[in-house]
């Protein structure tokens, strides 16, 4: 969910996390999408539609009555599962957007590092999963500028930074990412915050210190468990996700968050570059829910107000 996709990068969290080799920052890992683990079926077609932006949707979407959304529902409060249903900031924003568009958002959860590939293959119309908007993902590049595959477009809707979380009590006295030199850190593979650790590790070595021992996992739950057990000194995640984790895990007794954000960037709705018609109307829809206040109500519900934006943008990431 640069990251720096953000949620969740690989070519570039921070689910500001990608989908590739970096963790675009997380990483533009162009692999298969993986088994779909959860689906919210919103397949009922709207008829006699009077929604404000329905007429601007592509005819294919109008006829289907749904927008197929890929996500990785492992990043509370942004997206997670509750009783088999995908819930969180992003699904609730999707519900608000659907009222503007007049079609349902049909959510399916799968592997994070396959989301961009799945959008470009047509499996999903869009992906919403705390995915950081950055130039690498837009252009389909890895962290060295090598072309990995098709780039994607983003409709930006949220801002978040990378955060460090540690075991409750902070036994190693970590005050910042520079304190992780020579220590073990856990992270989800294919995210922008994986890239943040890789970048910091290089700085450690260039300054004569030991590199960071980076342990990358297929999902963030494994990274969290590694920190909780003491196997890793710290975990790296998107700031709102880390705050939610520290607040809820073991009644707030498992983790704490270092009070600093790194590399704040935009989360975006991901679309194929061929799907400009849907991209443009989604931007209008995001601006509409910001204007009518429903956007702010969703963020307040989940304690994510710090990520609010005033206006959407297309490919606003750097």
C-alpha positions as CSV (number, residue, x, y, z in Angstrom):
1,X,0.0,0.0,0.0
2,X,8.1,4.7,-2.5
3,X,6.9,2.7,-2.4
4,X,8.1,6.2,-2.2
5,X,4.4,3.4,-3.6
6,X,4.7,4.5,-0.9
7,X,2.7,1.9,-0.4
8,X,3.4,1.5,-1.1
9,X,7.7,1.9,-4.6
10,X,9.7,-0.6,-6.7
11,X,10.7,1.4,-9.5
12,X,10.2,3.9,-7.2
13,X,5.0,3.8,0.7
14,X,5.5,5.0,1.3
15,X,2.7,2.3,-0.1
16,X,5.6,6.2,-0.5
17,X,6.0,3.2,-2.1
18,X,6.5,-1.0,-7.0
19,X,6.5,-2.0,-9.1
20,X,9.9,-2.9,-10.5
21,X,13.4,-3.3,-9.4
22,X,13.9,-0.6,-6.9
23,X,11.1,-0.7,-4.8
24,X,10.0,1.9,-8.0
25,X,10.9,2.8,-4.8
26,X,9.9,0.5,-3.6
27,X,10.1,-1.2,-6.9
28,X,8.7,-1.6,-10.4
29,X,8.8,-5.3,-10.1
30,X,7.3,-6.6,-13.3
31,X,6.1,-9.9,-12.1
32,X,2.8,-11.7,-12.2
33,X,0.0,-10.3,-10.1
34,X,-0.3,-13.3,-7.9
35,X,-3.3,-15.1,-6.6
36,X,-6.2,-12.8,-5.8
37,X,-6.8,-13.1,-2.1
38,X,-9.9,-11.1,-1.6
39,X,-12.6,-9.5,-3.7
40,X,-15.4,-7.0,-2.9
41,X,-17.9,-7.5,-5.6
42,X,-19.6,-4.3,-6.6
43,X,-20.8,-5.6,-10.0
44,X,-24.3,-4.2,-9.9
45,X,-24.7,-1.9,-12.9
46,X,-26.2,1.6,-12.4
47,X,-29.1,2.4,-14.7
48,X,-30.7,5.7,-15.5
49,X,-27.6,7.3,-14.2
50,X,-27.7,10.9,-13.1
51,X,-24.3,11.0,-11.3
52,X,-22.5,14.2,-12.0
53,X,-19.6,12.6,-13.9
54,X,-21.1,9.5,-15.3
55,X,-21.4,10.8,-18.9
56,X,-17.6,11.5,-18.9
57,X,-16.7,7.9,-18.2
58,X,-15.4,5.7,-21.0
59,X,-18.3,3.8,-22.7
60,X,-16.8,0.5,-21.6
61,X,-17.0,1.6,-18.0
62,X,-20.5,3.0,-18.4
63,X,-21.7,-0.3,-19.8
64,X,-20.0,-2.5,-17.2
65,X,-21.3,-0.3,-14.3
66,X,-18.0,-1.0,-12.4
67,X,-14.4,0.1,-12.2
68,X,-12.2,-2.9,-11.4
69,X,-9.7,-1.9,-8.7
70,X,-6.5,-3.8,-7.7
71,X,-5.1,-3.4,-4.2
72,X,-3.0,-5.1,-1.6
73,X,-5.2,-5.0,1.5
74,X,-2.5,-5.3,4.1
75,X,-1.9,-1.6,5.1
76,X,-4.3,-0.4,7.7
77,X,-5.6,2.2,7.9
78,X,-5.2,2.7,4.1
79,X,-6.5,-0.7,3.1
80,X,-6.9,-4.0,5.0
81,X,-9.5,-6.8,5.4
82,X,-12.1,-7.1,8.1
83,X,-14.4,-10.1,8.0
84,X,-13.5,-10.8,4.4
85,X,-14.3,-7.2,3.4
86,X,-11.7,-4.7,2.2
87,X,-11.9,-1.6,4.4
88,X,-9.9,1.6,5.1
89,X,-9.2,5.0,3.7
90,X,-8.8,4.0,0.1
91,X,-12.1,1.9,-0.1
92,X,-14.0,4.7,1.6
93,X,-12.6,7.2,-0.8
94,X,-13.6,4.8,-3.6
95,X,-17.1,4.9,-2.3
96,X,-17.1,8.7,-2.3
97,X,-15.8,8.7,-5.8
98,X,-18.4,6.2,-7.0
99,X,-21.1,8.7,-6.0
100,X,-19.6,11.2,-8.4
101,X,-19.1,8.7,-11.2
102,X,-22.2,6.6,-10.9
103,X,-20.5,3.2,-11.0
104,X,-19.3,0.8,-8.4
105,X,-15.7,0.2,-7.4
106,X,-15.0,-3.6,-7.5
107,X,-12.0,-4.3,-5.2
108,X,-9.7,-7.2,-5.5
109,X,-6.6,-7.8,-3.3
110,X,-3.4,-9.4,-4.6
111,X,0.3,-9.0,-4.4
112,X,1.5,-5.4,-4.3
113,X,4.4,-5.8,-6.6
114,X,2.1,-7.1,-9.4
115,X,-0.4,-4.3,-9.3
116,X,1.1,-2.0,-12.0
117,X,1.6,-5.0,-14.3
118,X,-2.0,-6.0,-13.8
119,X,-3.2,-2.5,-14.7
120,X,-1.2,-2.5,-17.9
121,X,-2.4,-5.9,-18.8
122,X,-6.0,-4.9,-18.4
123,X,-6.8,-7.2,-15.4
124,X,-7.7,-4.0,-13.4
125,X,-8.9,-0.7,-14.7
126,X,-7.0,1.0,-11.9
127,X,-4.9,0.3,-8.8
128,X,-5.4,2.0,-5.5
129,X,-3.0,0.8,-2.8
130,X,-1.0,3.6,-1.2
131,X,1.1,3.6,-4.4
132,X,3.6,6.5,-4.5
133,X,3.6,8.6,-7.7
134,X,7.1,9.0,-9.0
135,X,8.9,9.5,-12.3
136,X,10.3,6.0,-12.3
137,X,6.8,4.4,-12.2
138,X,5.5,6.9,-14.6
139,X,8.2,6.0,-17.1
140,X,8.6,2.3,-16.2
141,X,12.2,2.6,-15.1
142,X,14.3,1.0,-12.4
143,X,16.5,3.0,-9.9
144,X,19.3,3.2,-12.5
145,X,17.1,4.5,-15.3
146,X,16.8,1.2,-17.1
147,X,13.5,0.6,-18.9
148,X,11.7,-2.2,-17.2
149,X,8.3,-2.0,-18.9
150,X,5.4,0.2,-19.6
151,X,5.0,3.3,-17.4
152,X,1.7,4.3,-15.9
153,X,-0.3,7.5,-15.1
154,X,-1.3,8.6,-11.7
155,X,-4.1,10.6,-10.3
156,X,-2.8,12.0,-7.0
157,X,-5.1,11.9,-3.9
158,X,-3.0,11.8,-0.7
159,X,0.4,12.6,0.7
160,X,2.5,10.5,3.1
161,X,6.1,10.1,4.2
162,X,8.2,7.1,5.2
163,X,8.3,6.3,8.9
164,X,10.5,4.1,11.1
165,X,8.8,1.9,13.7
166,X,10.6,0.0,16.5
167,X,9.8,-2.4,19.3
168,X,8.0,-0.7,22.2
169,X,10.5,1.1,24.4
170,X,12.9,1.5,21.5
171,X,15.6,-0.8,23.1
172,X,18.2,0.2,20.5
173,X,17.7,3.9,20.9
174,X,16.9,4.5,17.2
175,X,16.4,8.2,16.5
176,X,16.5,8.3,12.8
177,X,17.2,6.2,9.7
178,X,20.9,7.0,9.9
179,X,21.0,5.0,13.2
180,X,20.2,1.8,11.3
181,X,23.8,1.5,9.9
182,X,25.1,-1.9,10.8
183,X,21.7,-3.0,12.1
184,X,18.9,-5.2,10.7
185,X,15.8,-3.5,9.3
186,X,12.6,-5.2,8.0
187,X,10.5,-4.0,5.1
188,X,8.0,-5.1,2.4
189,X,9.6,-6.0,-0.9
190,X,8.8,-3.8,-3.8
191,X,8.1,-0.6,-1.9
192,X,9.6,2.9,-1.9
193,X,10.6,2.5,1.7
194,X,12.7,-0.6,0.7
195,X,14.5,1.8,-1.7
196,X,14.8,4.3,1.2
197,X,16.7,1.7,3.2
198,X,18.9,0.8,0.2
199,X,19.8,4.5,-0.3
200,X,20.6,4.9,3.3
201,X,22.7,1.7,3.3
202,X,24.9,3.2,0.6
203,X,25.3,6.4,2.7
204,X,26.3,4.2,5.6
205,X,29.1,2.6,3.6
206,X,30.3,5.8,2.0
207,X,30.7,7.3,5.5
208,X,32.8,4.3,6.7
209,X,30.0,2.6,8.6
210,X,28.5,-0.9,8.1
211,X,25.7,-1.3,5.6
212,X,22.1,-1.9,6.8
213,X,21.1,-5.6,6.8
214,X,17.9,-5.2,4.9
215,X,15.4,-8.1,5.2
216,X,12.7,-7.8,2.6
217,X,9.4,-9.7,2.9
218,X,6.5,-10.5,0.5
219,X,4.0,-8.8,2.9
220,X,4.3,-6.2,5.6
221,X,2.9,-8.5,8.3
222,X,6.0,-10.6,8.1
223,X,8.2,-7.5,8.5
224,X,6.2,-6.4,11.5
225,X,6.6,-9.8,13.1
226,X,10.3,-9.6,12.6
227,X,10.5,-6.3,14.5
228,X,8.2,-7.6,17.2
229,X,10.4,-10.7,17.8
230,X,13.5,-8.6,18.0
231,X,15.0,-10.1,14.8
232,X,15.0,-6.6,13.3
233,X,15.8,-3.4,15.1
234,X,13.3,-1.4,13.0
235,X,10.6,-1.6,10.3
236,X,10.0,1.0,7.6
237,X,6.5,1.9,6.4
238,X,4.2,4.7,5.3
239,X,3.7,7.1,8.1
240,X,-0.1,6.7,8.5
241,X,0.3,2.9,8.4
242,X,3.1,2.9,11.0
243,X,1.0,5.2,13.3
244,X,-2.0,2.9,13.0
245,X,0.2,-0.2,13.7
246,X,1.7,1.4,16.8
247,X,-1.7,2.4,18.1
248,X,-3.5,-0.9,17.6
249,X,-1.0,-3.8,17.8
250,X,-1.3,-5.5,21.2
251,X,-3.3,-2.6,22.5
252,X,-0.5,-0.2,21.7
253,X,2.1,-2.1,23.5
254,X,4.0,-3.7,20.6
255,X,5.6,-0.8,18.6
256,X,6.4,2.9,18.7
257,X,7.1,5.3,15.8
258,X,10.1,7.5,15.5
259,X,8.7,11.0,15.4
260,X,10.0,11.9,12.0
261,X,8.8,11.5,8.4
262,X,11.1,11.0,5.4
263,X,10.6,11.7,1.7
264,X,7.0,12.7,1.8
265,X,5.3,12.2,-1.5
266,X,2.0,11.7,-3.3
267,X,-0.1,8.5,-3.4
268,X,-1.9,8.1,-6.7
269,X,-4.6,6.1,-8.4
270,X,-2.7,4.1,-11.1
271,X,-3.9,3.8,-14.7
272,X,-2.6,2.6,-18.0
273,X,-1.3,5.4,-20.1
274,X,-3.8,4.4,-22.7
275,X,-6.7,5.1,-20.4
276,X,-6.6,8.9,-20.5
277,X,-10.4,9.3,-20.6
278,X,-10.8,7.5,-17.3
279,X,-7.7,9.2,-15.8
280,X,-9.1,12.7,-16.5
281,X,-12.6,12.0,-15.1
282,X,-11.0,10.4,-12.0
283,X,-9.1,13.6,-11.4
284,X,-12.4,15.6,-11.6
285,X,-14.0,13.2,-9.2
286,X,-11.1,13.5,-6.6
287,X,-11.4,17.3,-6.9
288,X,-15.2,17.0,-6.5
289,X,-15.0,15.0,-3.2
290,X,-12.4,17.5,-1.9
291,X,-14.8,20.3,-2.7
292,X,-17.9,18.7,-1.2
293,X,-16.1,17.7,2.1
294,X,-16.6,13.9,1.7
295,X,-12.9,13.5,1.2
296,X,-12.1,15.2,4.5
297,X,-14.7,13.1,6.4
298,X,-13.1,9.8,5.2
299,X,-9.7,10.9,6.3
300,X,-11.0,12.0,9.7
301,X,-12.8,8.7,10.2
302,X,-9.5,6.8,9.9
303,X,-7.2,9.4,11.6
304,X,-5.4,10.1,8.3
305,X,-6.0,13.9,8.1
306,X,-2.2,14.6,7.9
307,X,-2.3,13.2,4.3
308,X,-5.0,15.6,3.0
309,X,-4.4,17.5,-0.2
310,X,-6.2,20.6,-1.5
311,X,-6.3,19.7,-5.2
312,X,-5.6,16.5,-7.3
313,X,-2.9,16.3,-9.9
314,X,-2.0,14.0,-12.8
315,X,1.6,12.7,-12.5
316,X,2.5,15.2,-9.9
317,X,5.2,12.9,-8.4
318,X,8.9,13.6,-8.8
